């Protein structure tokens, strides 16, 4: 029963999806990270459904579909991870010492670097989403449907990696969201389940490659490789600049990982001869 409550808490915490109200007891918080990737499934389904509806059903222009599609992840998550990105950008660009950076992460006020970084981020995301919409619009009717599902896979894997960081990387401080989840979680079980999420996504990508060909395999391997590179950067940056991770840093990683994955997808499909 606590597993069900953990699932409800995970989805209600990391998304705007309506869920029943439950008490956040320590016992129910133990398995929250195990269910974190489920938010990625919902987000991926909504994003895929929107691009299909916008392009194939409503007949919108690709740029219009992309513009709304850029907003969909923020609407689904409620901007919780973008909040971490904003705070992290302010802290990193302060060029202060570690205590100063940690203090900025807790500061509810918005700094100039957060605004500038977010403007750049959203424009880059819109660019990737527009290329993605153009790719979908240019495919032959009935072909290339697998492209609708690709974002779902990296929405899930990035959350599995983010969850692993919470139960694996050292915390930067004893209080805070990430430290709280790390303290109450069943770390061995959480790590195992999160790794199984990654294995499942890898297996699904491999199955898609068997039907879509070698190009799909290159695409899946490249997206996965870039996510691991971003994960490695995230660990090094967090330990070096902050002494460990916080919830804000985990959210920042997720946003950057998502943007990098989207760009790898559109670049490889454009230049790699992926058959649509």
LINKA-V213995 format. One record per pair of residues at least 24 apart in sequence whose ideal C-beta (glycine too) atoms are under 6 Angstrom apart, sorted by the first residue. I is the first residue (numbers start at 1). J is the second residue. Records with the same first field share a line. If there is no record, write none. Layout:
I: J, J
This chain:
2: 27, 28
3: 31
6: 31, 32, 35
7: 35
10: 35, 36
11: 39
14: 39
15: 39, 76, 77
16: 78
26: 184
29: 184
30: 184, 185, 186
33: 163, 166, 167, 185, 190
34: 190, 193
36: 159, 163
37: 156, 159, 160, 197
40: 155, 156, 159
41: 156
43: 73, 76, 155
44: 151, 152, 155
46: 72, 76
47: 72, 151
48: 148
51: 136
52: 148
55: 136, 137
62: 133, 134, 137
63: 130
65: 133
66: 129, 130, 133
69: 129
70: 125, 126, 129
81: 251, 254, 255
84: 248, 251, 252
85: 252, 255
86: 114, 118
87: 248
88: 248, 249, 252
89: 113, 114, 117
90: 114
98: 243
101: 242
105: 246, 248
125: 259
128: 262, 263, 266
131: 266
132: 266
135: 269
139: 276
143: 276
144: 276
146: 208, 212
150: 265
153: 201
154: 223, 261
156: 201
157: 198, 201, 227
158: 254, 257, 258
160: 194, 197, 198
161: 231
162: 250, 253, 254
163: 194
164: 194
165: 245, 250
167: 191
169: 245
170: 244
171: 244
172: 242, 243, 244, 246
176: 246, 247
177: 247
178: 245, 246, 247, 250
215: 272, 274
219: 268
222: 264, 268
223: 261, 264
226: 260, 264
227: 257
230: 256, 257, 260
